Amino acid sequence: MKYLGAITDDNDLVTKKYVDDSVSAVSGGATPATATPLMDGTGAVGTALKYAREDHVHPSDTTKADASSTVSDVAYNSTNKTITKTINGTTSNVATVLDSTSVPTFTTPTIYSSRCKSLSGGYYKVGKMVYVQLQGTNNSAYTTTGRQGRQYMTGFPKPATTERAVLPVLWDAHQGMMANITSTGALYLCNDDGLSFEADKVFFITGTYFTSD
């Protein structure tokens, strides 16, 4: 039988030798680990037979910021319309936003086949969001047979969907049409049965959609 060190010392405190000998006896001679403790990760029971020393230290988790990290320069960049943050000297974008201090610059689409007498406004992008706000005047009358669409413009950002983006249209102060922006960036005006595209009528298109660009 293996001898264990004295259980207590002169002050009736358990001796270190007794504890070490007891651990060795129970574990079949386990030895202390010599590898650096693991960093935080997925929880696991583990299979190692070595025991950890009481003064062991785990390395810092490099995937997370330290409690003492310095976060500074959370600022808005008016040039590229982004909010940035700086952590320990490394700057990254937090979000893309619309500059509320200035009027956005609209991109006017191209009139298709002279179907508008005039066109103003257009669209502008913030990230992948497209804001559409335009006004046009129909050039000539056009009557559909059934539910159809007629192309009026080109040059819009491609919708994120593979089919189309749909926006409401106010035609001559009456709601009854929709604007379909196709996967090629073409805009079609579509009406219900029995409606005609009268000449010289003003229409408004306003709405938003996501682009794939």
N, C-alpha and C positions, 0 to 999 in steps of 0.2 A: 504494500500500500504506500502511495506517495505521501511523503511528509509535507504538511502545510506549515507555513511560518506561524509564529505566535499570533494568536487571535488578537490580543490587545497589548498595548504597551503599559507603561507604569501609570498612565493617566486613564486607563480603561478605554482608550480609543483604538478602533480597528486599525491594524498596521497595514501599510501599503504592500508589504511582502505577502501578507495573508491574502489580500485581494488579488494580487497578481498571480499567486499560486493557485487560488481558487478558480480564476478565469481560465488559466492554463489547464487545470484538471478537468473542468467541466467541458471545455471546448475541444478537448483532445489535443491540446498543444497549439491553439490558435496563436498567430503572430500578428503584430500590428501592421497596418497597411503602410506602404512606402510611397504609393502613387498620390499625386495631388488630387484632392476631392473634386468631384464633378461639379460643373456649372449647372444652374437650374435647367430643367428640361421636363420631358414627359415622366410622370411618376412611375416607378417600377420597384418591385420587391428587391430585386438584385440577387446575385448568386455567389458573390465573393465570400470567402470564409475568414478573411482577415477583419480585424476590428479597427475602428477609428480611434485615434488618440483624442483626449479631451480638449487639447488645445489646437485641434485641426481648424483650418480656415478654408471656406469655399471661395473660388475665384469670382470676381465680379461678372455679372451677366452683361456681356457686351452688346446684347440686343436691346437693352433698356437704358434709359438715362439714369444717372446716379441721383440720389436725393439732393445732392449738392450741386447738380448741374445748373449752369447759368443760361436762362432763356431770356433772350433780349431781341431788340429790333423787330418786334411784331409790327409790320408796317405795310402800308398800301403803296403799290407801285403804279403810278398813273400812266406809265408808258405802255406796259403790257397788261394792265388791269388785273394784277394779282396781289394777294396778301401773302407776305413771306414771314417766316420765323427763323430765328437763329438760335441753335443750341450748341453750346461749347464751340462756337466759331463756325459751325456748319449751317449754311442757309438753305432752306427748301421752301417750295410753294405750299401754302395751306389751302388756298382757294382762288378761283377766278371770279371776279365780280364786275358789275357795271359801274363805271365811274359816274356817280350821281352829281358831280360838280360840273359836268359838261354835257352838252347835247350830243347824242351819238351820231356818228356819220353813217348815213344810209347809203347802201349800194342799190342803184336803180337797175332793175332787170331790163332786158332787151324786149322791145315790142315785136311781136311776131306778125309778119305779113301785113303791116299797117292796120292792124285791127283796133288800135287805140288812136284817138286824135291827140290825146295828151296823157302824160303819166308823170306822177310826182310821188315822192317818198320812196319806199322800197323795203329793204331788209337790213338788219345788222346782226352780228353774231356776238355772243358772249359764251366762250367755251364751245360746247356743242349745241347750245340753244340758239335758235333762229327766231328773231322777232320781226314780224311782217306788219307794215303799216303803209299802205299806198292808196292812191286815188287815181282813177283813170276815166276817160270818156270814150264810150263806144263809138266806133267810126261809122259803120253801116249796119243796117238791119239784117238780122239773120234769124230764121225760124227753124226750129228743130222738129223732128217727127219722133215723138217718144222721148225717153230720158237719154239725153246725149250731152256731150261736152264739146267745147270749141276752144282751140288753143289760142291764147292771147299773149303769152310771154315766155321767155327762156332766160336761163342764167341764174336760177335759184340754187342754193346749196342742196345737194341730194339728201332726201329724207333718210333717217336711220332705218326705217322699215323698207322692205324690198318692194313695196307696192306704191304707196303714196302718202302724202300729208294732206289733211283736209282742213280748210279754213272757212269760216263763214263769210258771206258776201252781202253787202247792202247795196241792192241794185235800184237806183231811182227812188231811194227812201223806202224801199220795200224789201223785207227779208224773204228770200225764196231761192237763193242760189248758193252754191258752194264752190270754193276754189280747190282744185285738186292739183297738187304739185307731185309730179311723177318722179320715178327713180332717176330720170335724166335731168331733172331740174326744170322741166317745162311746166308752165301753169295753164290749166284748163279751167274755164268757167262752165259749170254744169247747172242746168235748171230742171224744174219739174215739168211734167207733161203739160202741154197747152200754153207754155210761156214762150215769148219771143225776145230776142235781143234787139231792142229798138235802137234806132240810130240816135246819136247825140245824147245818150243817157249816161249819167255819172254813176260810177260804182266805187264802193270802198271795200277794202279787204284788210282785216286786222286779225292777228292771232299769233300763236307761237307753235313751233315744232322742233324736234331734235334732228340734227343732221348726223350723217355717218362720217363726215370729214373732221 
